[in-house]
Amino acid sequence: MTLTQEIKDFKKSLLKGDLVIILTKVSKNGLKRKFKVFYKKDDKLFPIPKELAEKVSEKKLDQYDLDITIMGSGMDMSIALWIRISKILNCYDECYNNYKNSKKEFNSFYSNWNQFIQIEPLMKKIFKL
């Protein structure tokens, strides 16, 4: 994968723990989950770069949406997504070590949009919550 500036910025955010993963949908049979992924840069949120989202998702991306599909069951699928992203970017070991040594919330996982808007500091500021 070519590391464009956007992907380099994403990787830097991932390594610092400034990633946001939001569960947006669970299939009826519970074996497929869709996630939105954002990274923080300069106190703003940006969507995962499309080229990276296409590599990570197990299903073709919608033309207008970057929902990433992961097959499997259980709430640990957000962790599986995080691991998949870090392995594609060849930084799993560094990410894991940063996570283990972090004293702050590291790469936030949200189980739905409402939780994300209520808890994420950038969203609280935007919506004045």
C-alpha positions in Angstrom: 0.0 0.0 0.0 1.3 3.4 -0.9 1.5 5.6 2.2 -0.1 8.9 1.1 0.0 11.8 3.4 -3.5 11.1 4.5 -2.6 7.5 5.4 0.5 8.7 7.2 -1.6 11.1 9.3 -4.0 8.2 10.0 -1.1 5.9 11.1 0.3 8.6 13.3 -3.1 9.0 15.0 -3.5 5.3 15.4 0.0 5.0 17.1 -0.9 7.9 19.4 -4.2 6.4 20.3 -6.3 9.0 18.6 -8.6 6.7 16.6 -12.4 6.5 17.0 -14.2 3.3 16.0 -18.0 3.3 16.1 -20.2 0.2 15.7 -23.0 1.3 13.4 -24.8 -1.9 12.5 -25.0 -5.6 13.5 -26.6 -8.0 11.0 -29.8 -9.9 12.0 -27.8 -13.2 12.4 -25.1 -11.4 14.4 -22.2 -12.5 12.2 -21.5 -9.2 10.5 -20.7 -5.8 11.9 -20.3 -2.4 10.3 -18.1 0.3 11.7 -17.2 3.9 11.0 -13.6 4.8 11.7 -12.2 8.3 12.3 -8.8 9.7 13.3 -8.1 12.8 15.2 -5.8 15.5 13.8 -5.5 19.1 15.0 -8.5 18.7 17.2 -10.7 17.6 14.3 -12.1 14.2 13.2 -11.4 12.8 9.7 -12.8 9.6 8.2 -10.4 6.7 7.6 -8.7 7.2 4.2 -10.8 5.4 1.5 -7.8 3.3 0.2 -7.2 1.9 3.7 -11.0 1.4 4.3 -11.2 -0.7 1.1 -8.3 -2.9 2.3 -9.7 -3.4 5.7 -13.4 -4.0 4.8 -14.5 -7.6 4.0 -17.3 -6.2 1.8 -17.2 -3.6 -1.0 -17.6 -0.1 0.3 -20.7 2.0 -0.6 -20.0 4.7 -3.0 -20.9 7.5 -0.5 -20.1 5.8 2.7 -17.0 4.4 4.3 -18.7 1.8 6.6 -16.2 -1.0 7.1 -17.7 -4.5 7.3 -16.2 -7.2 9.5 -17.4 -10.8 9.6 -17.5 -12.5 12.9 -19.5 -12.4 16.1 -18.9 -10.9 19.5 -18.2 -7.4 20.7 -14.5 -8.0 20.2 -14.9 -7.3 16.5 -13.9 -3.7 17.1 -10.6 -5.0 18.5 -10.3 -7.3 15.5 -10.8 -4.3 13.2 -8.1 -2.3 15.2 -5.7 -5.3 14.8 -6.4 -5.6 11.1 -5.8 -1.9 10.5 -2.5 -2.0 12.5 -1.3 -5.1 10.6 -2.1 -3.6 7.2 -0.1 -0.5 8.2 2.7 -2.7 9.5 2.6 -1.2 13.0 0.9 -3.8 15.2 3.7 -4.3 17.7 4.2 -0.6 18.1 0.5 0.0 18.5 0.1 -2.8 21.0 3.1 -1.5 23.1 1.7 2.1 23.0 -1.7 0.7 24.1 -0.1 -1.2 27.0 1.9 1.8 28.2 -0.8 4.3 27.7 -2.3 6.1 30.7 -5.1 7.7 28.7 -8.0 6.4 26.8 -6.4 4.8 23.7 -8.2 4.4 20.4 -11.8 4.9 21.6 -14.4 2.3 20.8 -18.1 3.2 20.9 -21.0 0.8 20.7 -23.3 3.2 18.8 -23.6 6.8 17.5 -25.5 8.1 20.6 -22.7 6.9 22.9 -20.1 8.5 20.6 -21.9 11.9 20.6 -22.4 11.9 24.4 -18.9 10.8 25.4 -16.4 11.9 22.7 -14.8 15.2 23.8 -14.8 16.7 20.3 -18.5 15.9 19.8 -19.4 17.3 23.3 -17.7 20.5 22.2 -19.5 20.7 18.9 -22.9 19.9 20.3 -22.2 21.8 23.5 -23.1 18.9 25.8 
